[in-house]
């Protein structure tokens, strides 16, 4: 009898679902876009009820596409956009405010207030995270401040709060499971990196009642049954934040293995084993808790990767679709000195400047749209070198190769430029959907479809290896120009009032 695994992938721009058989063949698929809400410049929200309803739609679509019923599933794996914060009523399940998305700048002033109060070092010591509006804690604080009476209701136990994984699991299980896992909790700026529990001292500073927050459990736990929603007692066997799921899907189970995801955002993840490592400009987090063992990671987040391609397509209308960028960029040999720094909502790792803003620098009368499109592609390559160099400088680790995934890695020019810029091989797997692949593999391990991590590693296969071709002098010269351009964008909103 064929064993099937359902993968739920709730992302920033779309909700997706996959049905995979035990041989990792995708048998069913569903996808629908999510509405992006922009209340003001730099602010991004989602409707939590739309997240839930659209995710249900695509799950049903994937099951129909596979030609199976929920009862034929062996297990469910879940992965999600991280750091996004939601607050809802315990009794009714009704959100009291829109979800504040991870990249949103709603709560910059709140975080600055915490730093001004002198708890910035405490935050970084306890959570490993650099105080920033990117993380969930300040988003929850913002919602509690924005909705009249919400603080009192939270203290009375009437409100729940969490990240998207908690919201979906709570709904999928008929409000029976109120949980999150190590990987997601470690990205909230509320979890103690050493104890793996919510840090009560920090919660006190934030004014967030602990009772609002879900139980933190390992990533391969039994997260409950989807029976209340789908009428079949099938267990949710894995829960991983999207970037940690990508690391798992790249079979990076050993210390020192590295992956880079080119999604809406870009994220470098390095498995650093059983002990957290702290690197300036990057963040230590939990990769996962699996089979009774915890793996930590070093992470470098870049806010705008695929987002830059969306901007070229939707706002500038320079390309018709994101994949077109490879052809257009390949029509010119270089950008002729043009750099695009996509700091649309500030700079993330390793410089962390919420006041930076995007810029195109170095244009002349000879600059045309091809140069700008190529500069956008190259911006992904330069940002990746930023975080790789920070990791090499601060960790003592070596990075002999870079495993890549995400929609953009179909772009051969991007992969080749990345190998050239880093001077190491870039490896693209046959399954570039490492995020959902990781969540489904872990669910299969948890529910007995697979026997071991070694068996999971055997499922990872190479599509193509891109070897460096560019001279180091040329790569270093191009990168030096990027660093100068990046510096010019820093502190922009402090210098210029919009």
Residue pairs with C-beta under 8 A, 6 or more apart in sequence:
2 21
2 22
3 21
3 22
3 74
3 444
3 449
4 19
4 20
4 21
4 22
4 27
4 66
4 68
4 72
4 73
4 74
5 19
5 20
5 21
5 22
5 73
5 74
5 75
5 76
5 77
5 440
5 443
5 444
5 447
5 449
6 17
6 18
6 19
6 59
6 62
6 63
6 70
6 73
6 75
6 76
6 77
6 234
6 440
7 17
7 18
7 19
7 20
7 76
7 77
7 78
7 79
7 436
7 437
7 439
7 440
7 443
8 17
8 55
8 59
8 76
8 77
8 78
8 79
8 80
8 168
8 439
9 15
9 16
9 17
9 18
9 79
9 80
9 242
9 435
9 436
9 439
10 16
10 51
10 55
10 78
10 79
10 80
10 81
10 164
10 165
10 168
11 34
11 80
11 81
11 242
11 263
11 264
12 34
12 81
12 84
12 101
12 102
12 103
12 264
12 265
13 33
13 34
13 36
13 264
13 310
14 31
14 32
14 33
14 34
15 31
15 32
15 34
15 51
15 54
15 55
15 57
15 58
16 29
16 30
16 31
16 58
16 436
17 28
17 29
17 30
17 31
17 55
17 58
17 59
17 61
17 62
18 26
18 28
18 29
18 62
18 433
18 436
18 440
19 26
19 27
19 28
19 29
19 62
19 63
19 65
19 66
19 68
19 73
20 26
20 27
20 437
20 440
21 27
22 74
22 444
22 449
22 450
24 431
24 437
24 441
24 459
27 65
27 66
27 67
27 68
28 61
28 62
28 63
28 64
28 65
28 66
28 67
28 68
29 61
29 62
29 65
30 57
30 58
30 59
30 60
30 61
30 62
30 64
30 65
31 58
31 61
32 54
32 57
32 58
32 61
34 46
34 50
34 51
34 54
35 46
35 47
35 50
36 44
36 46
37 44
37 45
37 46
37 47
37 98
38 44
38 45
39 45
41 498
42 104
42 105
42 344
42 345
42 346
43 104
43 105
43 106
44 100
44 101
44 103
44 104
44 345
45 98
45 99
45 100
45 101
45 104
46 84
46 98
46 99
46 101
47 95
47 98
47 99
48 86
48 88
48 95
48 98
48 99
48 167
49 95
51 99
51 164
51 167
51 168
52 167
52 168
52 171
55 168
56 229
59 230
63 69
63 70
69 232
70 226
70 230
70 231
70 232
70 234
71 231
71 232
71 234
73 232
73 234
74 234
74 444
74 447
74 448
74 449
75 234
75 235
75 236
75 237
75 238
75 443
75 444
75 446
75 447
75 449
76 172
76 226
76 234
76 235
76 236
76 237
76 238
76 443
77 236
77 237
77 238
77 239
77 240
77 436
77 439
77 440
77 441
77 442
77 443
77 444
78 165
78 168
78 169
78 223
78 236
78 238
78 239
78 240
78 439
79 165
79 239
79 240
79 241
79 242
79 245
79 435
79 436
79 438
79 439
80 163
80 164
80 165
80 168
80 184
80 241
80 242
81 101
81 102
81 164
81 242
82 102
82 163
82 164
82 183
82 184
82 187
82 241
82 242
82 243
83 102
83 134
83 135
83 136
83 139
83 163
83 187
83 188
84 99
84 100
84 101
84 102
84 136
84 139
84 163
84 164
85 99
85 100
85 136
85 139
85 140
85 142
85 143
85 161
85 162
85 163
86 95
86 99
86 161
86 162
86 163
86 164
86 166
86 167
87 95
87 96
87 97
87 140
87 143
87 144
87 147
87 150
87 154
87 159
87 160
87 161
87 212
88 94
88 95
88 96
88 159
88 160
88 161
88 167
89 95
89 96
89 158
89 159
89 160
90 157
90 158
90 159
90 160
91 158
93 170
93 171
93 175
96 143
96 147
96 150
96 159
97 143
97 146
97 147
99 164
99 167
100 106
100 107
100 139
100 142
100 143
102 134
102 265
103 134
103 265
103 303
103 307
103 345
104 133
104 139
104 345
105 133
105 345
105 346
105 354
106 133
106 138
106 139
106 142
107 133
107 138
107 139
107 141
107 142
108 133
108 354
110 133
110 138
110 141
110 142
110 145
111 131
111 132
111 133
111 138
114 120
114 123
114 131
114 138
114 205
114 206
115 131
117 205
119 202
119 205
120 131
122 201
122 202
122 205
123 129
123 131
123 189
123 202
124 130
124 131
126 192
126 193
126 199
126 201
126 202
127 186
127 189
127 190
127 191
127 192
127 193
127 199
127 202
128 186
128 193
128 276
128 278
128 283
128 284
128 285
129 135
129 187
129 189
129 283
129 285
130 281
130 283
130 352
131 189
132 352
132 354
133 139
133 354
134 301
134 348
135 187
135 188
135 189
136 163
136 187
136 188
136 189
136 190
137 188
137 189
137 190
137 202
137 206
137 208
138 189
138 206
140 161
140 206
140 208
140 212
141 206
141 207
141 208
143 150
143 161
144 150
144 151
144 154
144 207
144 208
145 151
150 159
151 207
153 159
154 161
154 208
154 209
154 212
155 209
157 209
157 211
159 212
160 170
160 178
160 212
160 214
161 208
161 212
161 213
162 170
162 178
162 180
162 213
162 214
163 180
163 184
163 185
163 187
163 188
163 241
165 180
165 181
165 184
165 239
165 241
166 178
166 179
166 180
166 184
166 214
169 177
169 178
169 179
169 223
169 224
169 236
169 239
170 177
170 178
171 229
172 224
172 226
172 228
172 229
172 236
173 223
173 224
173 225
173 226
173 228
173 229
173 236
174 227
174 228
174 229
175 228
176 224
176 225
176 228
177 223
177 224
177 236
178 214
178 215
179 214
179 215
179 216
179 217
179 221
179 223
179 224
179 239
180 214
180 215
180 216
180 217
180 239
181 216
181 217
181 218
181 219
181 221
181 223
181 239
181 240
181 241
181 288
181 289
182 191
182 196
182 216
182 217
182 218
182 219
182 286
182 288
182 289
182 294
183 219
183 239
183 240
183 241
183 244
183 245
183 285
183 286
183 287
183 288
184 239
184 240
184 241
185 191
185 196
185 198
185 216
185 286
186 193
186 285
186 286
187 241
187 285
189 202
190 198
190 199
190 202
190 203
190 206
190 208
190 213
191 197
191 198
191 199
191 216
191 286
192 198
192 199
192 202
193 276
193 284
193 285
193 286
193 296
194 276
196 216
196 286
196 289
196 294
197 216
198 210
198 213
198 216
200 210
203 209
203 210
203 213
217 223
217 289
218 288
218 289
218 290
218 292
218 294
219 238
219 239
219 240
219 244
219 288
219 289
219 290
219 442
220 237
220 238
220 288
220 289
220 290
220 291
220 442
220 445
220 446
221 239
221 446
222 235
222 236
222 237
222 446
223 235
223 236
223 237
223 238
223 239
224 235
224 236
225 233
225 234
225 235
225 236
226 232
226 234
226 235
226 236
227 233
227 234
235 446
235 447
236 443
237 442
237 443
237 444
237 445
237 446
237 447
238 439
238 440
238 442
238 443
238 445
238 446
239 439
240 248
240 288
240 438
240 439
240 442
242 261
242 263
242 435
243 261
243 267
243 269
243 299
243 301
243 435
244 269
244 285
244 286
244 287
244 288
244 297
244 438
245 434
245 435
245 436
245 438
245 439
245 442
246 259
246 261
246 267
246 269
246 405
246 406
246 434
246 435
246 438
247 257
247 259
247 269
247 271
247 287
247 297
247 438
248 287
248 288
248 438
248 439
248 441
248 442
249 405
249 431
249 433
249 434
249 435
249 436
249 437
249 438
249 439
249 441
249 460
250 257
250 259
250 403
250 405
250 429
250 434
250 438
250 460
251 257
251 456
251 457
251 459
251 460
252 258
252 259
252 269
252 271
252 403
253 271
253 295
253 453
253 456
253 457
254 271
255 271
255 272
255 273
256 270
256 271
256 272
256 397
256 398
256 399
257 270
257 271
257 403
258 268
258 269
258 270
258 271
258 399
258 401
258 402
258 403
259 268
259 269
259 402
259 403
259 404
259 405
259 434
260 266
260 267
260 268
260 269
260 384
260 402
260 403
260 404
260 405
260 418
261 267
261 269
261 404
261 405
261 406
261 434
261 435
262 305
262 306
262 380
262 404
262 405
262 406
262 407
262 408
262 409
262 414
263 305
263 306
263 406
263 407
263 408
263 435
264 305
264 306
264 307
264 310
265 301
265 302
265 303
265 304
265 305
265 306
265 307
265 348
266 301
266 302
266 304
266 305
266 380
266 383
266 384
266 406
267 299
267 300
267 301
267 302
268 282
268 299
268 300
268 302
268 349
268 384
268 387
268 388
268 391
269 287
269 297
269 298
269 299
270 297
270 298
270 299
270 391
270 395
270 397
270 399
271 287
271 295
271 296
271 297
272 284
272 295
272 296
272 297
272 298
272 395
272 397
273 295
273 296
274 293
274 294
274 295
274 296
275 296
276 284
276 296
277 284
277 296
277 298
277 395
278 284
278 394
279 298
279 390
279 391
279 393
279 394
279 395
280 350
280 390
280 393
280 394
281 300
281 349
281 350
281 351
281 352
281 387
281 390
281 394
282 298
282 299
282 300
282 349
282 350
282 387
282 390
282 391
282 394
283 298
283 299
283 300
283 301
283 349
284 296
284 297
284 298
284 299
285 296
285 297
285 299
286 294
286 295
286 296
286 297
287 295
287 296
287 297
288 294
288 295
288 442
289 295
290 442
290 445
290 453
291 453
298 391
298 395
299 349
300 348
300 349
300 350
300 386
300 387
300 388
300 390
300 391
301 348
301 349
302 348
302 349
302 383
302 384
302 386
302 387
303 342
303 343
303 344
303 345
303 346
303 347
303 348
304 311
304 342
304 343
304 344
304 345
304 358
304 379
305 380
305 383
305 406
305 408
306 322
306 406
306 407
306 408
307 342
307 344
308 340
308 342
308 376
308 379
308 380
309 319
309 322
309 325
309 376
309 408
310 322
311 342
311 344
312 318
312 319
312 325
312 372
312 373
312 376
313 319
313 320
313 321
313 322
316 372
318 328
318 369
318 372
318 373
319 325
319 328
319 373
322 407
322 408
323 410
323 411
325 373
325 376
325 377
325 411
326 377
326 410
326 411
326 412
326 413
326 414
328 369
328 370
328 373
328 374
329 370
329 373
329 374
329 376
329 377
329 413
330 413
331 370
332 370
332 371
332 374
334 374
335 362
335 371
335 372
335 374
335 375
335 378
336 362
336 364
336 366
336 367
336 371
337 362
337 364
337 481
338 360
338 361
338 362
338 363
338 367
338 371
338 372
338 374
338 375
339 360
339 361
339 362
339 375
339 378
339 379
339 382
339 481
339 482
339 485
340 358
340 359
340 360
340 361
340 372
340 375
340 376
340 378
340 379
341 356
341 358
341 359
341 360
341 361
341 379
341 482
341 485
341 486
341 488
341 489
342 358
342 376
342 379
343 353
343 356
343 357
343 358
343 359
343 486
343 489
343 492
344 357
344 358
345 354
346 353
346 354
346 355
346 356
346 357
347 353
347 356
347 486
347 489
347 490
349 386
349 387
349 390
350 386
350 387
350 390
351 386
351 486
351 490
353 490
353 491
355 490
355 491
355 492
355 493
355 494
356 489
356 490
356 491
356 492
356 493
357 489
357 492
357 493
358 489
359 485
359 488
359 489
359 492
360 372
360 375
361 485
361 488
362 481
362 485
363 371
377 411
377 413
377 414
377 417
378 417
378 478
378 482
379 482
380 408
380 414
380 418
381 414
381 417
381 418
381 421
382 421
382 478
382 479
382 482
382 486
384 402
384 418
384 421
384 422
385 421
385 422
385 479
386 486
388 399
388 402
388 422
391 397
391 399
392 398
392 399
399 422
399 424
400 424
400 425
401 424
401 425
401 426
401 427
402 418
402 419
402 422
402 424
402 425
402 426
402 427
403 427
403 429
404 415
404 418
404 426
404 427
404 428
405 428
405 429
405 432
405 433
405 434
405 435
406 432
406 434
406 435
407 432
408 414
409 415
409 428
409 432
410 432
412 466
415 426
415 428
415 464
415 466
416 426
416 466
416 469
418 426
418 466
419 425
419 426
419 466
419 467
419 468
419 469
420 468
420 469
420 470
420 475
421 470
421 475
421 478
421 479
422 468
423 468
423 472
423 475
424 468
425 465
425 466
425 467
425 468
426 465
426 466
427 462
427 464
427 465
427 466
428 462
428 463
428 464
428 465
428 466
429 460
429 461
429 462
429 463
430 461
430 462
430 463
431 437
431 460
431 461
432 463
441 450
441 456
441 459
442 456
443 449
444 450
444 456
445 452
445 453
445 456
450 456
